[in-house]
């Protein structure tokens, strides 16, 4: 195959073993057991798309565990958000959390993360990939989405197709919205009222300690290690769960359900993490620790509405 | 009494009964269909458990209180609608199964039965789909004959082959995809249970009835 017959877009010269196409998730299929999946850090991904004027949930690249080298084969614009790293275009440094122009033939190099874990690379108009069940989100376990539609991770040699685009000027994320991945804030949690209803379970040990992120954490769940919590009453029959549900298995070590979570669960749930704090949690490397603090549901809903108004203005009534 | 509990900031859990039953699962499916028909755009996703219905709602369009108000008349009708239970004729599947799983002998030994008895008991029960989840197309079937009830394996297998027919506690199921699993493997079902390119993508749906038909291993050569 000659270059002329290849699609226009970005050619992956080198990538990490965890480089994935993602979007806002495969919603609408949980009743059949299909995970919603989607990006791990909603805020960072939303900014990357926002900077390019892309609609909410436009397909972008998400990766962890190192850097990327991409050959540009299309005149377009790019935004890189999420974990902090070096960004160079033909050796010239480009700023993080901005949009910038790239020309066909240029080499884009993204270094390993110096703070945070997950990076996001969006292109103008998004990557043009056929969705499966309404989403391109790569679900490796379920073999859904991604470049080939069967949950494939991105590998060297892959083409990421995208359209030509031009903007009159650069734009960047305001500094006020810059997260500090080196000093993560406590993750705010809505306590499940059912767990403290009869007074037999006390939540204090959950808030008081710092929890270490286990190396066995993945896109499905972040496993916490600490002084074991007392067991919660058994859930007699499995029931639906949400992203951010904090399960408490019999060993007393909580699990925070993340993007690639299952749809239904049988473990008791002690509470639910603030959906807008999950991204910051996802950006904490294994071995480091996190603390939790309580928040009311009304406040979480207010934060979410504000977030959606900004990033999803078309979703409002 | 129906419970209506918040789950996180963008979902609501309806607790519809204390105990599961085949009729309840069929009725939960009816309820979910009615809710989607009437409140469609507000609901992003729904997940039925054995006795519950979780509704993921769109916070841009509704919230817990608003949704609860809109659900009340639907739930009232559903509770008093005696016809909804009887008018619904559940779909019945017959799935051909090769009972040649690696745990068959273990299950027989633990239950104090012969392998032939285990196969006979497992294949003579009419099951119902009480929940769909864990993985795409994974249907939790209830309820297993008391004589076959065993706790899950103490160490889950890292990979259970696709199509594996398994039991654990009072449930039985087929793994639609290869996945880790802690259930005991009795056999194999060669029929696909999940295909994203077909409509609907899953074969077994909430409230459906399922019977397993033991296939003679000799017929594999045909």
HADDOCK unambig.tbl for C-alpha pairs under 7 A between the chains (distance, minus, plus):
assign (segid A and resid 27 and name CA) (segid B and resid 44 and name CA) 6.60 0.50 0.50
assign (segid A and resid 27 and name CA) (segid B and resid 45 and name CA) 6.60 0.50 0.50
assign (segid A and resid 28 and name CA) (segid B and resid 44 and name CA) 5.77 0.50 0.50
assign (segid A and resid 28 and name CA) (segid B and resid 45 and name CA) 4.82 0.50 0.50
assign (segid A and resid 29 and name CA) (segid B and resid 45 and name CA) 6.71 0.50 0.50
assign (segid A and resid 30 and name CA) (segid B and resid 45 and name CA) 6.05 0.50 0.50
assign (segid A and resid 30 and name CA) (segid B and resid 46 and name CA) 6.34 0.50 0.50
assign (segid A and resid 30 and name CA) (segid B and resid 47 and name CA) 6.08 0.50 0.50
assign (segid A and resid 31 and name CA) (segid B and resid 45 and name CA) 6.96 0.50 0.50
assign (segid A and resid 31 and name CA) (segid B and resid 46 and name CA) 5.42 0.50 0.50
assign (segid A and resid 31 and name CA) (segid B and resid 47 and name CA) 4.64 0.50 0.50
assign (segid A and resid 31 and name CA) (segid B and resid 48 and name CA) 6.73 0.50 0.50
assign (segid A and resid 31 and name CA) (segid B and resid 132 and name CA) 6.63 0.50 0.50
assign (segid A and resid 32 and name CA) (segid B and resid 132 and name CA) 5.85 0.50 0.50
assign (segid A and resid 32 and name CA) (segid B and resid 133 and name CA) 6.46 0.50 0.50
assign (segid A and resid 32 and name CA) (segid B and resid 136 and name CA) 5.82 0.50 0.50
assign (segid A and resid 32 and name CA) (segid B and resid 137 and name CA) 5.68 0.50 0.50
assign (segid A and resid 32 and name CA) (segid B and resid 202 and name CA) 6.67 0.50 0.50
assign (segid A and resid 33 and name CA) (segid B and resid 132 and name CA) 5.64 0.50 0.50
assign (segid A and resid 33 and name CA) (segid B and resid 133 and name CA) 3.84 0.50 0.50
assign (segid A and resid 33 and name CA) (segid B and resid 134 and name CA) 6.03 0.50 0.50
assign (segid A and resid 33 and name CA) (segid B and resid 135 and name CA) 5.06 0.50 0.50
assign (segid A and resid 33 and name CA) (segid B and resid 136 and name CA) 4.18 0.50 0.50
assign (segid A and resid 33 and name CA) (segid B and resid 137 and name CA) 5.82 0.50 0.50
assign (segid A and resid 33 and name CA) (segid B and resid 138 and name CA) 6.61 0.50 0.50
assign (segid A and resid 34 and name CA) (segid B and resid 135 and name CA) 6.24 0.50 0.50
assign (segid A and resid 34 and name CA) (segid B and resid 136 and name CA) 4.64 0.50 0.50
assign (segid A and resid 133 and name CA) (segid B and resid 196 and name CA) 6.65 0.50 0.50
assign (segid A and resid 190 and name CA) (segid B and resid 8 and name CA) 6.89 0.50 0.50
assign (segid A and resid 237 and name CA) (segid B and resid 50 and name CA) 6.08 0.50 0.50
assign (segid A and resid 238 and name CA) (segid B and resid 49 and name CA) 5.90 0.50 0.50
assign (segid A and resid 238 and name CA) (segid B and resid 50 and name CA) 6.80 0.50 0.50
assign (segid A and resid 239 and name CA) (segid B and resid 49 and name CA) 4.56 0.50 0.50
assign (segid A and resid 239 and name CA) (segid B and resid 52 and name CA) 6.49 0.50 0.50
assign (segid A and resid 240 and name CA) (segid B and resid 47 and name CA) 5.41 0.50 0.50
assign (segid A and resid 240 and name CA) (segid B and resid 48 and name CA) 6.76 0.50 0.50
assign (segid A and resid 240 and name CA) (segid B and resid 49 and name CA) 6.33 0.50 0.50
assign (segid A and resid 240 and name CA) (segid B and resid 54 and name CA) 5.60 0.50 0.50
assign (segid A and resid 262 and name CA) (segid B and resid 134 and name CA) 5.20 0.50 0.50
assign (segid A and resid 262 and name CA) (segid B and resid 135 and name CA) 6.62 0.50 0.50
assign (segid A and resid 263 and name CA) (segid B and resid 133 and name CA) 5.56 0.50 0.50
assign (segid A and resid 263 and name CA) (segid B and resid 134 and name CA) 6.03 0.50 0.50
assign (segid A and resid 264 and name CA) (segid B and resid 133 and name CA) 5.45 0.50 0.50
assign (segid A and resid 264 and name CA) (segid B and resid 134 and name CA) 5.87 0.50 0.50
assign (segid A and resid 272 and name CA) (segid B and resid 8 and name CA) 5.18 0.50 0.50
assign (segid A and resid 297 and name CA) (segid B and resid 9 and name CA) 5.87 0.50 0.50
assign (segid A and resid 300 and name CA) (segid B and resid 9 and name CA) 6.57 0.50 0.50
assign (segid A and resid 301 and name CA) (segid B and resid 9 and name CA) 5.94 0.50 0.50
assign (segid A and resid 305 and name CA) (segid B and resid 59 and name CA) 6.92 0.50 0.50
assign (segid A and resid 305 and name CA) (segid B and resid 60 and name CA) 6.40 0.50 0.50
assign (segid A and resid 315 and name CA) (segid B and resid 60 and name CA) 6.44 0.50 0.50
assign (segid A and resid 316 and name CA) (segid B and resid 60 and name CA) 5.50 0.50 0.50
assign (segid A and resid 316 and name CA) (segid B and resid 61 and name CA) 6.73 0.50 0.50
assign (segid A and resid 317 and name CA) (segid B and resid 61 and name CA) 6.23 0.50 0.50
